[in-house]
């Protein structure tokens, strides 16, 4: 995908003043180009994948949909200790 993103990122760097590059997401870990790539990819894929994922819910009644939503309740979430360690470490680095 580099051949797609590089010309776009070059144009963004021409259009946006350098002092604004990390204004939206001030992080030493992710550069402006990384945020740009992520937003472009998520926007483009979201338009397609949103419709694809919606198919999984077609034909479900209210009770079935309610059952599916239960998996998103905090009490039903699995604690991922390794992920928590990574997030805590990253948060400490970016302060």
VOPAVEX-8815 format. One record per atom (N, C-alpha, C, O): residue number from 0; chain; atom name; x, y, z. Coordinates in pm, whole numbers, plus 32768, in hexadecimal, padded with zeros to 4 digits. Layout:
<rs>
+-----+-------+------+------+------+------+
!  nr ! kette ! atom !    X !    Y !    Z !
+-----+-------+------+------+------+------+
! NUM !     A !   CA !    X !    Y !    Z !
...
+-----+-------+------+------+------+------+
</rs>
This chain:
<rs>
+-----+-------+------+------+------+------+
!  nr ! kette ! atom !    X !    Y !    Z !
+-----+-------+------+------+------+------+
!   0 !     A !    N ! 8051 ! 7F88 ! 8000 !
!   0 !     A !   CA ! 8000 ! 8000 ! 8000 !
!   0 !     A !    C ! 8056 ! 807F ! 8000 !
!   0 !     A !    O ! 8023 ! 80ED ! 7FEF !
!   1 !     A !    N ! 80D7 ! 806C ! 8013 !
!   1 !     A !   CA ! 8130 ! 80E0 ! 8019 !
!   1 !     A !    C ! 8123 ! 8137 ! 7F9C !
!   1 !     A !    O ! 8128 ! 81B2 ! 7FA5 !
!   2 !     A !    N ! 8112 ! 80F9 ! 7F28 !
!   2 !     A !   CA ! 8108 ! 8144 ! 7EAB !
!   2 !     A !    C ! 808A ! 819B ! 7EA7 !
!   2 !     A !    O ! 8083 ! 81FB ! 7E5A !
!   3 !     A !    N ! 8027 ! 8179 ! 7EFA !
!   3 !     A !   CA ! 7FAC ! 81C9 ! 7F02 !
!   3 !     A !    C ! 7FBC ! 8238 ! 7F69 !
!   3 !     A !    O ! 7F9A ! 82AB ! 7F4E !
!   4 !     A !    N ! 7FF0 ! 8215 ! 7FDE !
!   4 !     A !   CA ! 7FF8 ! 8275 ! 804C !
!   4 !     A !    C ! 8063 ! 82E0 ! 8039 !
!   4 !     A !    O ! 804D ! 8354 ! 805E !
!   5 !     A !    N ! 80D5 ! 82BB ! 8001 !
!   5 !     A !   CA ! 8144 ! 831C ! 7FF9 !
!   5 !     A !    C ! 8120 ! 839A ! 7FAA !
!   5 !     A !    O ! 813D ! 8408 ! 7FDB !
!   6 !     A !    N ! 80E3 ! 8390 ! 7F34 !
!   6 !     A !   CA ! 80BF ! 840D ! 7EEE !
!   6 !     A !    C ! 8058 ! 845F ! 7F3B !
!   6 !     A !    O ! 805D ! 84DA ! 7F3B !
!   7 !     A !    N ! 7FFA ! 841C ! 7F7D !
!   7 !     A !   CA ! 7F97 ! 8464 ! 7FCC !
!   7 !     A !    C ! 7FD8 ! 84A9 ! 8044 !
!   7 !     A !    O ! 7FB8 ! 851C ! 8062 !
!   8 !     A !    N ! 8032 ! 8463 ! 8088 !
!   8 !     A !   CA ! 8075 ! 849D ! 80FC !
!   8 !     A !    C ! 80CD ! 8511 ! 80D3 !
!   8 !     A !    O ! 80D7 ! 8573 ! 811C !
!   9 !     A !    N ! 810D ! 8507 ! 8061 !
!   9 !     A !   CA ! 815F ! 8575 ! 802D !
!   9 !     A !    C ! 8108 ! 85F1 ! 8018 !
!   9 !     A !    O ! 812F ! 8660 ! 803B !
!  10 !     A !    N ! 8091 ! 85DD ! 7FDF !
!  10 !     A !   CA ! 8034 ! 864C ! 7FC9 !
!  10 !     A !    C ! 8005 ! 8687 ! 804E !
!  10 !     A !    O ! 7FFC ! 8701 ! 805C !
!  11 !     A !    N ! 7FE6 ! 8632 ! 80AF !
!  11 !     A !   CA ! 7FB9 ! 8662 ! 8132 !
!  11 !     A !    C ! 8026 ! 86B8 ! 8172 !
!  11 !     A !    O ! 8009 ! 8721 ! 81AB !
!  12 !     A !    N ! 80A2 ! 868C ! 8168 !
!  12 !     A !   CA ! 8111 ! 86D8 ! 81A3 !
!  12 !     A !    C ! 8122 ! 8760 ! 815F !
!  12 !     A !    O ! 8150 ! 87C0 ! 819D !
!  13 !     A !    N ! 80FC ! 8768 ! 80E0 !
!  13 !     A !   CA ! 8101 ! 87E8 ! 809A !
!  13 !     A !    C ! 808E ! 8844 ! 80C5 !
!  13 !     A !    O ! 809E ! 88BD ! 80CB !
!  14 !     A !    N ! 801B ! 8808 ! 80E1 !
!  14 !     A !   CA ! 7FA4 ! 8856 ! 8102 !
!  14 !     A !    C ! 7F9E ! 8882 ! 8194 !
!  14 !     A !    O ! 7F69 ! 88ED ! 81B3 !
!  15 !     A !    N ! 7FD5 ! 8830 ! 81ED !
!  15 !     A !   CA ! 7FC8 ! 884A ! 827D !
!  15 !     A !    C ! 804C ! 8881 ! 82B3 !
!  15 !     A !    O ! 80B7 ! 884D ! 8296 !
!  16 !     A !    N ! 8043 ! 88EB ! 8301 !
!  16 !     A !   CA ! 80BA ! 8926 ! 833E !
!  16 !     A !    C ! 80FA ! 88C3 ! 839E !
!  16 !     A !    O ! 80B4 ! 887C ! 83E6 !
!  17 !     A !    N ! 817E ! 88BE ! 839D !
!  17 !     A !   CA ! 81C7 ! 885B ! 83EC !
!  17 !     A !    C ! 81A5 ! 8864 ! 8481 !
!  17 !     A !    O ! 81A0 ! 87FD ! 84C5 !
!  18 !     A !    N ! 818E ! 88DC ! 84B4 !
!  18 !     A !   CA ! 8171 ! 88EA ! 8543 !
!  18 !     A !    C ! 80EA ! 88AA ! 856A !
!  18 !     A !    O ! 80CD ! 889B ! 85E1 !
!  19 !     A !    N ! 8099 ! 8884 ! 8508 !
!  19 !     A !   CA ! 8018 ! 8844 ! 8523 !
!  19 !     A !    C ! 801D ! 87AB ! 8517 !
!  19 !     A !    O ! 7FBB ! 8768 ! 8537 !
!  20 !     A !    N ! 808D ! 8774 ! 84E9 !
!  20 !     A !   CA ! 8095 ! 86E5 ! 84CE !
!  20 !     A !    C ! 8064 ! 868E ! 8541 !
!  20 !     A !    O ! 800F ! 8638 ! 852D !
!  21 !     A !    N ! 8096 ! 86A2 ! 85B7 !
!  21 !     A !   CA ! 8072 ! 864C ! 8628 !
!  21 !     A !    C ! 800D ! 868E ! 8686 !
!  21 !     A !    O ! 8001 ! 8666 ! 86F9 !
!  22 !     A !    N ! 7FC7 ! 86F1 ! 8656 !
!  22 !     A !   CA ! 7F65 ! 8738 ! 86A8 !
!  22 !     A !    C ! 7EED ! 86E1 ! 86C9 !
!  22 !     A !    O ! 7EBC ! 86E2 ! 873A !
!  23 !     A !    N ! 7EBE ! 8697 ! 8665 !
!  23 !     A !   CA ! 7E46 ! 8645 ! 8679 !
!  23 !     A !    C ! 7E61 ! 85D1 ! 86D8 !
!  23 !     A !    O ! 7E11 ! 85B6 ! 8731 !
!  24 !     A !    N ! 7ED0 ! 858D ! 86C4 !
!  24 !     A !   CA ! 7EF6 ! 851B ! 8718 !
!  24 !     A !    C ! 7F86 ! 8531 ! 8748 !
!  24 !     A !    O ! 7FE3 ! 84FE ! 8709 !
!  25 !     A !    N ! 7F98 ! 857A ! 87B4 !
!  25 !     A !   CA ! 8021 ! 8596 ! 87E2 !
!  25 !     A !    C ! 8061 ! 851D ! 8824 !
!  25 !     A !    O ! 8056 ! 850A ! 889D !
!  26 !     A !    N ! 80A3 ! 84CD ! 87D6 !
!  26 !     A !   CA ! 80E2 ! 8454 ! 8809 !
!  26 !     A !    C ! 816A ! 8441 ! 87C8 !
!  26 !     A !    O ! 817A ! 8451 ! 874F !
!  27 !     A !    N ! 81CA ! 841F ! 881B !
!  27 !     A !   CA ! 8250 ! 8404 ! 87E6 !
!  27 !     A !    C ! 8254 ! 837B ! 87A2 !
!  27 !     A !    O ! 82AF ! 835F ! 8754 !
!  28 !     A !    N ! 81F3 ! 8327 ! 87C0 !
!  28 !     A !   CA ! 81F4 ! 829F ! 878A !
!  28 !     A !    C ! 81C1 ! 8296 ! 86FC !
!  28 !     A !    O ! 81F4 ! 8247 ! 86AC !
!  29 !     A !    N ! 815E ! 82E6 ! 86DA !
!  29 !     A !   CA ! 8124 ! 82E3 ! 8654 !
!  29 !     A !    C ! 813A ! 8369 ! 8613 !
!  29 !     A !    O ! 8113 ! 83D1 ! 864A !
!  30 !     A !    N ! 8177 ! 8369 ! 859F !
!  30 !     A !   CA ! 818D ! 83E4 ! 8554 !
!  30 !     A !    C ! 810F ! 8407 ! 8506 !
!  30 !     A !    O ! 80B3 ! 83B6 ! 84F9 !
!  31 !     A !    N ! 810D ! 8480 ! 84D4 !
!  31 !     A !   CA ! 809A ! 84AE ! 8486 !
!  31 !     A !    C ! 807B ! 8451 ! 8411 !
!  31 !     A !    O ! 8007 ! 8435 ! 83F4 !
!  32 !     A !    N ! 80E4 ! 8421 ! 83CF !
!  32 !     A !   CA ! 80CD ! 83C9 ! 835C !
!  32 !     A !    C ! 8085 ! 8349 ! 8386 !
!  32 !     A !    O ! 8033 ! 8315 ! 833B !
!  33 !     A !    N ! 80A2 ! 8315 ! 83FD !
!  33 !     A !   CA ! 8060 ! 829C ! 842F !
!  33 !     A !    C ! 7FCC ! 82B6 ! 844A !
!  33 !     A !    O ! 7F78 ! 8262 ! 842A !
!  34 !     A !    N ! 7FAD ! 8328 ! 8483 !
!  34 !     A !   CA ! 7F20 ! 834C ! 849B !
!  34 !     A !    C ! 7ED7 ! 835E ! 8416 !
!  34 !     A !    O ! 7E65 ! 8333 ! 8407 !
!  35 !     A !    N ! 7F1A ! 839C ! 83B8 !
!  35 !     A !   CA ! 7EDD ! 83B1 ! 8334 !
!  35 !     A !    C ! 7EBC ! 832C ! 82F3 !
!  35 !     A !    O ! 7E4C ! 8318 ! 82C2 !
!  36 !     A !    N ! 7F1C ! 82D1 ! 82F1 !
!  36 !     A !   CA ! 7F06 ! 824D ! 82B5 !
!  36 !     A !    C ! 7E91 ! 8206 ! 82F7 !
!  36 !     A !    O ! 7E3C ! 81CC ! 82B4 !
!  37 !     A !    N ! 7E8D ! 820B ! 837C !
!  37 !     A !   CA ! 7E22 ! 81C8 ! 83C6 !
!  37 !     A !    C ! 7D9A ! 8203 ! 83A4 !
!  37 !     A !    O ! 7D3A ! 81BA ! 838D !
!  38 !     A !    N ! 7D91 ! 8287 ! 83A2 !
!  38 !     A !   CA ! 7D10 ! 82C6 ! 8387 !
!  38 !     A !    C ! 7CE0 ! 82AB ! 82F8 !
!  38 !     A !    O ! 7C6A ! 8291 ! 82E2 !
!  39 !     A !    N ! 7D3B ! 82B2 ! 8299 !
!  39 !     A !   CA ! 7D14 ! 8295 ! 820E !
!  39 !     A !    C ! 7CE6 ! 8205 ! 8202 !
!  39 !     A !    O ! 7C7D ! 81E9 ! 81C8 !
!  40 !     A !    N ! 7D35 ! 81A9 ! 8238 !
!  40 !     A !   CA ! 7D13 ! 811B ! 822F !
!  40 !     A !    C ! 7C8E ! 80FE ! 8272 !
!  40 !     A !    O ! 7C39 ! 80B9 ! 823A !
!  41 !     A !    N ! 7C7A ! 8133 ! 82EC !
!  41 !     A !   CA ! 7BFE ! 8118 ! 8335 !
!  41 !     A !    C ! 7B85 ! 8156 ! 82F1 !
!  41 !     A !    O ! 7B19 ! 811C ! 82F0 !
!  42 !     A !    N ! 7B96 ! 81CC ! 82B8 !
!  42 !     A !   CA ! 7B27 ! 820C ! 8273 !
!  42 !     A !    C ! 7AFF ! 81BE ! 81F6 !
!  42 !     A !    O ! 7A8A ! 81A4 ! 81DE !
!  43 !     A !    N ! 7B64 ! 819A ! 81A7 !
!  43 !     A !   CA ! 7B46 ! 8150 ! 812C !
!  43 !     A !    C ! 7B0F ! 80C5 ! 8148 !
!  43 !     A !    O ! 7AAB ! 809D ! 810D !
!  44 !     A !    N ! 7B50 ! 807D ! 81A2 !
!  44 !     A !   CA ! 7B21 ! 7FF5 ! 81C1 !
!  44 !     A !    C ! 7A9C ! 7FF8 ! 820B !
!  44 !     A !    O ! 7A47 ! 7FA1 ! 81F6 !
!  45 !     A !    N ! 7A8A ! 805A ! 8261 !
!  45 !     A !   CA ! 7A0D ! 8062 ! 82AE !
!  45 !     A !    C ! 7993 ! 806B ! 8255 !
!  45 !     A !    O ! 792A ! 8033 ! 8275 !
!  46 !     A !    N ! 79A0 ! 80B3 ! 81E7 !
!  46 !     A !   CA ! 7930 ! 80BF ! 818A !
!  46 !     A !    C ! 7907 ! 803A ! 814F !
!  46 !     A !    O ! 7891 ! 8021 ! 8135 !
!  47 !     A !    N ! 7969 ! 7FE4 ! 8139 !
!  47 !     A !   CA ! 794D ! 7F61 ! 80FF !
!  47 !     A !    C ! 792C ! 7EFA ! 816B !
!  47 !     A !    O ! 78CA ! 7EB0 ! 8160 !
!  48 !     A !    N ! 797F ! 7EF6 ! 81D2 !
!  48 !     A !   CA ! 796E ! 7E8E ! 8237 !
!  48 !     A !    C ! 78F2 ! 7EA4 ! 828D !
!  48 !     A !    O ! 78B8 ! 7E44 ! 82C0 !
!  49 !     A !    N ! 78CA ! 7F21 ! 829F !
!  49 !     A !   CA ! 7850 ! 7F3C ! 82EC !
!  49 !     A !    C ! 77D8 ! 7EF6 ! 82B0 !
!  49 !     A !    O ! 7786 ! 7EBD ! 82F8 !
!  50 !     A !    N ! 77CF ! 7EFA ! 822E !
!  50 !     A !   CA ! 7761 ! 7EB5 ! 81E9 !
!  50 !     A !    C ! 776F ! 7E1D ! 81F6 !
!  50 !     A !    O ! 770C ! 7DD5 ! 8206 !
!  51 !     A !    N ! 77EB ! 7DEE ! 81EE !
!  51 !     A !   CA ! 7804 ! 7D5E ! 81FC !
!  51 !     A !    C ! 77DC ! 7D2E ! 8287 !
!  51 !     A !    O ! 7799 ! 7CC8 ! 8294 !
!  52 !     A !    N ! 7805 ! 7D77 ! 82EE !
!  52 !     A !   CA ! 77E4 ! 7D50 ! 8377 !
!  52 !     A !    C ! 774E ! 7D5B ! 8391 !
!  52 !     A !    O ! 7717 ! 7D0D ! 83DF !
!  53 !     A !    N ! 770C ! 7DB9 ! 8352 !
!  53 !     A !   CA ! 767D ! 7DC9 ! 8366 !
!  53 !     A !    C ! 7630 ! 7D4B ! 833D !
!  53 !     A !    O ! 75C5 ! 7D2E ! 8373 !
!  54 !     A !    N ! 7666 ! 7D02 ! 82DD !
!  54 !     A !   CA ! 7624 ! 7C87 ! 82AF !
!  54 !     A !    C ! 7616 ! 7C21 ! 8320 !
!  54 !     A !    O ! 75B7 ! 7BD3 ! 8322 !
!  55 !     A !    N ! 7675 ! 7C24 ! 837F !
!  55 !     A !   CA ! 766E ! 7BC4 ! 83EE !
!  55 !     A !    C ! 75F6 ! 7BDD ! 8449 !
!  55 !     A !    O ! 75CD ! 7B84 ! 8494 !
!  56 !     A !    N ! 75BE ! 7C55 ! 8443 !
!  56 !     A !   CA ! 754F ! 7C79 ! 849B !
!  56 !     A !    C ! 74C8 ! 7C74 ! 8455 !
!  56 !     A !    O ! 7460 ! 7C81 ! 8495 !
!  57 !     A !    N ! 74CB ! 7C62 ! 83D2 !
!  57 !     A !   CA ! 744D ! 7C5A ! 8388 !
!  57 !     A !    C ! 73FE ! 7BE0 ! 83B5 !
!  57 !     A !    O ! 7435 ! 7B74 ! 83C9 !
!  58 !     A !    N ! 737E ! 7BF4 ! 83C3 !
!  58 !     A !   CA ! 7326 ! 7B85 ! 83E7 !
!  58 !     A !    C ! 7322 ! 7B66 ! 847B !
!  58 !     A !    O ! 72D4 ! 7B11 ! 84A6 !
!  59 !     A !    N ! 7373 ! 7BAA ! 84CB !
!  59 !     A !   CA ! 7371 ! 7B92 ! 855C !
!  59 !     A !    C ! 72FC ! 7BDE ! 8599 !
!  59 !     A !    O ! 72DD ! 7C4F ! 8572 !
!  60 !     A !    N ! 72BB ! 7B9E ! 85FA !
!  60 !     A !   CA ! 724F ! 7BE4 ! 863F !
!  60 !     A !    C ! 7289 ! 7C33 ! 86B5 !
!  60 !     A !    O ! 7301 ! 7C2A ! 86D1 !
!  61 !     A !    N ! 7236 ! 7C7E ! 86F9 !
!  61 !     A !   CA ! 7264 ! 7CD4 ! 8766 !
!  61 !     A !    C ! 72A8 ! 7C84 ! 87D5 !
!  61 !     A !    O ! 730E ! 7CAF ! 880A !
!  62 !     A !    N ! 7273 ! 7C11 ! 87F8 !
!  62 !     A !   CA ! 72AE ! 7BBE ! 8862 !
!  62 !     A !    C ! 7339 ! 7B8D ! 883A !
!  62 !     A !    O ! 7395 ! 7B8D ! 888C !
!  63 !     A !    N ! 7348 ! 7B65 ! 87BD !
!  63 !     A !   CA ! 73CB ! 7B36 ! 878E !
!  63 !     A !    C ! 7432 ! 7BA8 ! 878C !
!  63 !     A !    O ! 74A6 ! 7B95 ! 87AF !
!  64 !     A !    N ! 7405 ! 7C1D ! 8763 !
!  64 !     A !   CA ! 745F ! 7C91 ! 8762 !
!  64 !     A !    C ! 7486 ! 7CB8 ! 87F1 !
!  64 !     A !    O ! 74F9 ! 7CDB ! 880B !
!  65 !     A !    N ! 7427 ! 7CB2 ! 884A !
!  65 !     A !   CA ! 7442 ! 7CD1 ! 88D7 !
!  65 !     A !    C ! 74A8 ! 7C6F ! 8910 !
!  65 !     A !    O ! 7501 ! 7C97 ! 895B !
!  66 !     A !    N ! 749B ! 7BF1 ! 88EE !
!  66 !     A !   CA ! 74FA ! 7B8C ! 891D !
!  66 !     A !    C ! 7587 ! 7BAC ! 88EA !
!  66 !     A !    O ! 75E9 ! 7B9F ! 8933 !
!  67 !     A !    N ! 7591 ! 7BD5 ! 886D !
!  67 !     A !   CA ! 7613 ! 7BFA ! 8835 !
!  67 !     A !    C ! 7651 ! 7C70 ! 887E !
!  67 !     A !    O ! 76CA ! 7C73 ! 8894 !
!  68 !     A !    N ! 75FE ! 7CD0 ! 88A6 !
!  68 !     A !   CA ! 7634 ! 7D47 ! 88EA !
!  68 !     A !    C ! 766E ! 7D24 ! 8973 !
!  68 !     A !    O ! 76C1 ! 7D6E ! 89A8 !
!  69 !     A !    N ! 7642 ! 7CB6 ! 89AD !
!  69 !     A !   CA ! 7673 ! 7C90 ! 8A32 !
!  69 !     A !    C ! 770A ! 7C77 ! 8A32 !
!  69 !     A !    O ! 774C ! 7C88 ! 8A99 !
!  70 !     A !    N ! 7741 ! 7C4F ! 89C1 !
!  70 !     A !   CA ! 77D0 ! 7C33 ! 89BC !
!  70 !     A !    C ! 7823 ! 7CB3 ! 89C9 !
!  70 !     A !    O ! 789C ! 7CAB ! 89E0 !
!  71 !     A !    N ! 77E4 ! 7D27 ! 89BA !
!  71 !     A !   CA ! 782C ! 7DA5 ! 89C4 !
!  71 !     A !    C ! 7825 ! 7DE3 ! 8A4F !
!  71 !     A !    O ! 7863 ! 7E4A ! 8A68 !
!  72 !     A !    N ! 77D9 ! 7DA7 ! 8AA9 !
!  72 !     A !   CA ! 77D0 ! 7DDA ! 8B32 !
!  72 !     A !    C ! 7857 ! 7DCC ! 8B76 !
!  72 !     A !    O ! 789E ! 7D69 ! 8B62 !
!  73 !     A !    N ! 787A ! 7E30 ! 8BC6 !
!  73 !     A !   CA ! 78FB ! 7E2E ! 8C0C !
!  73 !     A !    C ! 790A ! 7DAE ! 8C5E !
!  73 !     A !    O ! 7975 ! 7D73 ! 8C60 !
!  74 !     A !    N ! 78A2 ! 7D85 ! 8CA1 !
!  74 !     A !   CA ! 78A8 ! 7D0D ! 8CF4 !
!  74 !     A !    C ! 78C3 ! 7C8D ! 8CA7 !
!  74 !     A !    O ! 78EF ! 7C2A ! 8CE0 !
!  75 !     A !    N ! 78A9 ! 7C8F ! 8C26 !
!  75 !     A !   CA ! 78C0 ! 7C19 ! 8BD3 !
!  75 !     A !    C ! 7943 ! 7C1E ! 8B85 !
!  75 !     A !    O ! 7964 ! 7BC2 ! 8B3A !
!  76 !     A !    N ! 798D ! 7C8A ! 8B98 !
!  76 !     A !   CA ! 7A0D ! 7C98 ! 8B51 !
!  76 !     A !    C ! 7A79 ! 7C45 ! 8B95 !
!  76 !     A !    O ! 7A7C ! 7C37 ! 8C0F !
!  77 !     A !    N ! 7AD0 ! 7C0E ! 8B44 !
!  77 !     A !   CA ! 7B41 ! 7BC3 ! 8B78 !
!  77 !     A !    C ! 7BB5 ! 7C24 ! 8B92 !
!  77 !     A !    O ! 7BD3 ! 7C7A ! 8B3F !
!  78 !     A !    N ! 7BF4 ! 7C14 ! 8C04 !
!  78 !     A !   CA ! 7C67 ! 7C67 ! 8C23 !
!  78 !     A !    C ! 7CE1 ! 7C2E ! 8BDD !
!  78 !     A !    O ! 7D02 ! 7BB8 ! 8BEC !
!  79 !     A !    N ! 7D22 ! 7C81 ! 8B90 !
!  79 !     A !   CA ! 7D99 ! 7C57 ! 8B46 !
!  79 !     A !    C ! 7E13 ! 7C95 ! 8B8B !
!  79 !     A !    O ! 7E3A ! 7D07 ! 8B6F !
!  80 !     A !    N ! 7E4D ! 7C49 ! 8BE6 !
!  80 !     A !   CA ! 7EBA ! 7C7C ! 8C39 !
!  80 !     A !    C ! 7F2F ! 7CB0 ! 8BE5 !
!  80 !     A !    O ! 7F65 ! 7D1B ! 8C02 !
!  81 !     A !    N ! 7F56 ! 7C66 ! 8B7F !
!  81 !     A !   CA ! 7FC6 ! 7C91 ! 8B2C !
!  81 !     A !    C ! 7FA7 ! 7D15 ! 8AE6 !
!  81 !     A !    O ! 7FFC ! 7D6E ! 8AE0 !
!  82 !     A !    N ! 7F2E ! 7D22 ! 8AB0 !
!  82 !     A !   CA ! 7F05 ! 7D9D ! 8A6E !
!  82 !     A !    C ! 7F03 ! 7E11 ! 8AD2 !
!  82 !     A !    O ! 7F2F ! 7E7F ! 8AB1 !
!  83 !     A !    N ! 7ED2 ! 7DF8 ! 8B4A !
!  83 !     A !   CA ! 7ED0 ! 7E60 ! 8BB0 !
!  83 !     A !    C ! 7F5D ! 7E91 ! 8BD1 !
!  83 !     A !    O ! 7F73 ! 7F08 ! 8BE1 !
!  84 !     A !    N ! 7FBC ! 7E32 ! 8BDA !
!  84 !     A !   CA ! 8047 ! 7E59 ! 8BF5 !
!  84 !     A !    C ! 807E ! 7EB2 ! 8B86 !
!  84 !     A !    O ! 80C1 ! 7F16 ! 8BA1 !
!  85 !     A !    N ! 8061 ! 7E8E ! 8B0A !
!  85 !     A !   CA ! 8090 ! 7EDE ! 8A99 !
!  85 !     A !    C ! 8054 ! 7F6A ! 8A9D !
!  85 !     A !    O ! 809B ! 7FCD ! 8A8A !
!  86 !     A !    N ! 7FD3 ! 7F73 ! 8AB6 !
!  86 !     A !   CA ! 7F90 ! 7FF5 ! 8ABB !
!  86 !     A !    C ! 7FC4 ! 804C ! 8B2D !
!  86 !     A !    O ! 7FD7 ! 80C4 ! 8B1D !
!  87 !     A !    N ! 7FDA ! 800F ! 8BA0 !
!  87 !     A !   CA ! 800D ! 805A ! 8C13 !
!  87 !     A !    C ! 809B ! 808D ! 8BF6 !
!  87 !     A !    O ! 80BC ! 80FF ! 8C16 !
!  88 !     A !    N ! 80EC ! 8039 ! 8BBB !
!  88 !     A !   CA ! 8175 ! 8060 ! 8B99 !
!  88 !     A !    C ! 8174 ! 80D1 ! 8B31 !
!  88 !     A !    O ! 81BE ! 8132 ! 8B3E !
!  89 !     A !    N ! 8120 ! 80C3 ! 8ACC !
!  89 !     A !   CA ! 8117 ! 8128 ! 8A63 !
!  89 !     A !    C ! 80E6 ! 81AD ! 8A9D !
!  89 !     A !    O ! 8118 ! 8217 ! 8A79 !
!  90 !     A !    N ! 8083 ! 81A7 ! 8AF6 !
!  90 !     A !   CA ! 804E ! 8221 ! 8B33 !
!  90 !     A !    C ! 80BC ! 8268 ! 8B83 !
!  90 !     A !    O ! 80C4 ! 82E3 ! 8B82 !
!  91 !     A !    N ! 810F ! 821D ! 8BC7 !
!  91 !     A !   CA ! 817A ! 8258 ! 8C16 !
!  91 !     A !    C ! 81E2 ! 829C ! 8BBD !
!  91 !     A !    O ! 8219 ! 8304 ! 8BE2 !
!  92 !     A !    N ! 81FC ! 8262 ! 8B48 !
!  92 !     A !   CA ! 825E ! 829A ! 8AEB !
!  92 !     A !    C ! 822D ! 831A ! 8AAC !
!  92 !     A !    O ! 827C ! 8375 ! 8A93 !
!  93 !     A !    N ! 81AB ! 8324 ! 8A92 !
!  93 !     A !   CA ! 8175 ! 8397 ! 8A4A !
!  93 !     A !    C ! 8150 ! 840C ! 8AA4 !
!  93 !     A !    O ! 8127 ! 8475 ! 8A72 !
!  94 !     A !    N ! 815F ! 83FE ! 8B27 !
!  94 !     A !   CA ! 813D ! 846E ! 8B81 !
!  94 !     A !    C ! 81A1 ! 84DC ! 8B76 !
!  94 !     A !    O ! 8195 ! 8542 ! 8BBA !
+-----+-------+------+------+------+------+
</rs>
